[in-house]
Amino acid sequence: MKVTTPEEMRKIDQAVIEGLGIPGCVLMELAGKGCVDALLEEYGDVEGEKVVVVCGLGNNGGDGFVVARRLHSLGADVEIVLLGEEERIKGDARIYLEVAKKLNIPFTTPESIDDASIVVDAIFGTGFRGKPEGIFEEVIKRINESDAFVLAVDIPSGVSGRTGEVEGEAVRADLTATMGLPKRGLLLFPGREYAGRIYVVDIAIPSQVLENAEVSLYMTEAEDVKSILPERPAWGHKGTFGKVLCICGSRGFTGAASLTSMSALVAGCGLSYLVIPASLNPVLEEKLTEVITIPAPEEDGVLSEEAYGLIKEWIEKCDVVAIGPGLSTRETTGRLVERIVSEMEKPCVIDADGLNLLRGKSKILKGKKNIIITPHPGEFSRLTGKSIQELQRDRVESAREFAIESGINVLFKGAPTIIASHDGRCYLNPTGNSGLGSGGTGDVLTGLIAGFMAQGVPPFESGVVSAYIHGRAGDLAKEELTEYSLTASDVLSCVPLVLKELKGEG
């Protein structure tokens, strides 16, 4: 599904209004109708309910006037709070203001919000930037302090439609009815916390306009994942489905190595090999039944630079390499990782300590289109030299810009996870919950990506598929265990259930 910035949505509206000649007032009427439909679906019958519609002076306020009229016709006790001078309302919004006045819908003061059953926020819209001040700040506070059910029109007022940032007061909605396509600010935190349930309103934008609309972000849907999942030919064997070489683990971090190498198998690869410090091999051999372990030269429990020759031989035998989980940040391991990444041409996923060991050395990644990195904010900060706050301020552009500049693929972990291609394509992952914020879940994700890559799925698409499946597995585990109690092993155990669901076999 396409996800728009406010600027991209305006271009879509212009293509409809100016390109096709459909009047803007028609879109406004459909927007208002859609908001009411969403409210009725979520809240129920509004007859006799006191509804206060708070309107600004722009088109968002115009949508609010339509909502007021339609709720009035359904028997609701509707009042309008207008924030600003009536004389400043122009264009399509003016048309619906005059209709509301002719119907004698009363205009009142912000105090009426206090005893409302429903409040409709039609103040700013998606183009808002900055911090609400004066009467706007006061009214937003009053809305949030009320006991009313709150419907936001297009986006909660005070939330950035582009980044989801909230600089001051913002409306905390129970339901947001957004027009045409979802906006970035509704899906990125903290805006996502303010939106409540999100309802996408169909304002009858012709399909050819939506198909031709240029947007810079998509939200992954189940159908996207189904279309990417590799086929499993009936005649296939372990060589058919690819070989993954995992370079993971150190003393105290055998769990990371285990989770990564096992999840590659669960994703469907034919063979999973694990390079491990030689002294840890007995532990991993006992722990892992299906993974083939490769004891390698070490230095006090970590892989040493002397392991390169052995690892190079195995890289040549395998299809995909996964580097990083549990490796440690020891200097000798750093030299090993730098050499592997510099010289390797095989598809590769780099995570965790694999990224930490490349701190200040990200230039060796440049132009390697068959690599995908999977940093969380801290790892991304160390790799890029940017602060976590700067990267988090606009997660989409942080991932996209680094992917394009470096010529690699980036899966920026977090809420939500963003997957960016070296060619500028960008997806937002909608699945997952706070239960995934525990040790080891990222190692499962790394293995999934490697497992799908081994089956021929390109790195970027493997990131899109794996993030969705990983998050959905977390959601299924949450249903049984709650977000408090999820472990990485729980997530891994639910991956087959997600694949079954996607294949229509559940």
Secondary structure as UniProt FT lines:
FT   STRAND          2..4
FT   HELIX           6..14
FT   HELIX           15..19
FT   HELIX           24..43
FT   TURN            47..48
FT   STRAND          50..55
FT   HELIX           59..73
FT   TURN            74..75
FT   STRAND          77..82
FT   HELIX           86..88
FT   HELIX           91..102
FT   TURN            103..104
FT   STRAND          107..108
FT   HELIX           110..115
FT   STRAND          118..122
FT   TURN            126..127
FT   HELIX           134..145
FT   STRAND          149..153
FT   TURN            157..158
FT   TURN            161..163
FT   STRAND          175..179
FT   HELIX           184..187
FT   TURN            189..190
FT   HELIX           191..195
FT   STRAND          197..201
FT   HELIX           207..212
FT   STRAND          217..219
FT   HELIX           222..228
FT   TURN            234..235
FT   TURN            238..241
FT   STRAND          243..247
FT   TURN            251..252
FT   HELIX           254..266
FT   TURN            267..268
FT   STRAND          271..277
FT   HELIX           278..280
FT   HELIX           281..287
FT   STRAND          292..296
FT   STRAND          298..299
FT   TURN            300..301
FT   STRAND          302..303
FT   HELIX           305..307
FT   HELIX           308..317
FT   STRAND          320..323
FT   TURN            325..326
FT   HELIX           331..343
FT   STRAND          348..350
FT   HELIX           353..356
FT   TURN            357..360
FT   HELIX           362..365
FT   TURN            366..367
FT   TURN            369..370
FT   STRAND          371..373
FT   HELIX           377..384
FT   HELIX           388..393
FT   HELIX           395..406
FT   STRAND          409..412
FT   STRAND          418..420
FT   TURN            422..423
FT   STRAND          426..428
FT   HELIX           434..436
FT   TURN            439..440
FT   HELIX           441..454
FT   TURN            455..456
FT   HELIX           459..481
FT   TURN            483..484
FT   HELIX           488..502
FT   TURN            503..504
//
